[in-house]
């Protein structure tokens, strides 16, 4: 099994990146992964991400955190769920709080839950009630 690590990308090196913690857990569990985050986004980076999604990764993970800046990850969640239905496992979840002070509002949490429920109706997997990145690692280790 190989997991595509999608979702919120850090906007700079100081920003919280869930992948750093999750990759440590996945290494412990012996699970392979593809991290699409690169220092400079190029056409080659995009092509490699598409190759990993289409041909290599069995699971597409989309983890959303309160430090998200753009909305493309939300489109990817639903696109992967629909495009790869029956061929890939698409998993979505969100961390309501990171670093103690960054958190989603109540309204944002309602929307994030609605995305998860919509994803489930299309064959995706919604990880509910996540408290930490370790919760995600534990979940993935049981796939």
C-alpha positions in Angstrom: 0.0 0.0 0.0 1.2 3.5 -0.9 -0.5 6.7 0.3 -0.7 10.0 -1.5 -0.4 12.7 1.2 -2.8 15.4 0.0 -4.6 18.2 1.8 -3.4 21.4 3.4 0.1 22.5 2.2 2.3 24.7 4.3 2.7 28.2 2.9 6.2 28.5 4.3 8.8 26.5 6.3 7.4 27.9 9.6 3.8 26.8 8.8 2.4 23.6 10.4 2.8 20.7 8.0 0.9 17.6 9.2 3.0 15.5 6.8 6.2 15.8 9.0 4.5 14.1 11.9 2.5 11.6 9.8 5.5 10.4 7.8 7.2 9.4 11.1 4.2 7.3 12.0 3.9 5.8 8.6 7.6 4.9 8.7 7.0 3.1 12.0 4.1 1.2 10.5 6.1 0.4 7.3 3.6 2.2 5.1 4.9 3.8 1.9 3.8 7.3 1.0 4.2 10.1 -1.6 4.6 13.6 -0.3 3.7 16.1 -3.1 5.1 19.2 -1.2 8.1 20.6 -3.0 10.1 23.8 -2.5 9.3 25.0 -6.0 6.2 23.9 -7.9 6.9 23.1 -11.5 5.3 21.3 -14.4 7.4 18.3 -13.6 6.1 18.4 -10.0 2.6 18.4 -11.2 3.2 15.6 -13.6 4.8 13.5 -10.9 1.9 14.2 -8.6 -0.5 13.0 -11.3 1.5 9.9 -12.0 1.5 9.0 -8.3 -2.2 9.6 -8.0 -3.1 7.7 -11.2 -0.7 4.9 -11.4 1.0 4.3 -8.0 -0.8 5.3 -4.8 -3.6 3.0 -3.6 -4.9 5.5 -1.1 -5.4 9.2 -1.5 -5.4 11.0 1.9 -6.7 14.6 2.1 -6.1 16.1 5.6 -7.3 19.7 6.1 -5.8 21.8 8.8 -6.7 25.4 10.0 -3.7 26.8 8.3 -5.1 26.1 4.8 -4.7 29.1 2.5 -6.3 28.0 -0.7 -9.3 25.9 -1.7 -7.9 23.5 -4.3 -7.6 20.6 -1.8 -11.3 20.6 -1.3 -11.8 20.1 -5.1 -9.2 17.4 -5.0 -11.0 15.5 -2.2 -14.2 15.2 -4.3 -12.4 14.7 -7.6 -10.3 11.8 -6.2 -13.4 10.3 -4.6 -15.4 10.4 -7.9 -12.6 9.8 -10.4 -11.0 6.8 -8.7 -14.2 5.2 -7.2 -13.7 1.5 -7.0 -10.0 1.7 -8.0 -8.5 3.8 -5.1 -9.4 4.4 -1.5 -10.0 8.1 -0.9 -9.8 9.2 2.7 -10.6 12.7 4.1 -10.5 14.3 7.5 -9.7 17.5 9.2 -7.9 18.6 12.4 -10.1 21.2 14.1 -7.1 22.7 16.0 -3.4 22.9 15.5 -0.7 24.6 17.6 -3.1 25.5 20.3 -4.2 28.8 18.8 -5.1 28.0 15.2 -8.6 26.5 14.9 -11.5 26.3 12.6 -14.7 28.3 13.4 -17.9 26.5 14.2 -19.2 27.4 10.8 -16.1 26.1 9.1 -16.4 22.8 11.0 -20.0 22.5 9.8 -18.8 22.9 6.2 -15.9 20.5 6.7 -18.3 17.9 8.1 -20.6 18.4 5.1 -17.7 17.8 2.7 -17.0 14.5 4.6 -20.6 13.4 4.4 -20.8 14.2 0.7 -17.6 12.3 0.1 -19.1 9.3 1.8 -22.1 9.3 -0.4 -19.8 9.0 -3.4 -17.8 6.1 -1.9 -15.0 7.9 0.0 -14.0 7.4 3.6 -14.5 10.2 6.1 -12.3 10.1 9.3 -14.5 11.8 11.9 -13.4 13.4 15.2 -9.7 13.6 14.6 -7.8 15.1 17.5 -4.2 14.7 16.3 -2.0 13.6 13.4 -1.4 10.4 15.3 -5.1 9.6 15.0 -4.6 9.7 11.2 -1.5 7.4 11.3 -3.4 4.9 13.5 -6.4 4.9 11.1 -4.2 4.4 8.0 -2.3 1.6 9.7 -5.6 -0.3 9.9 -6.5 -0.1 6.2 
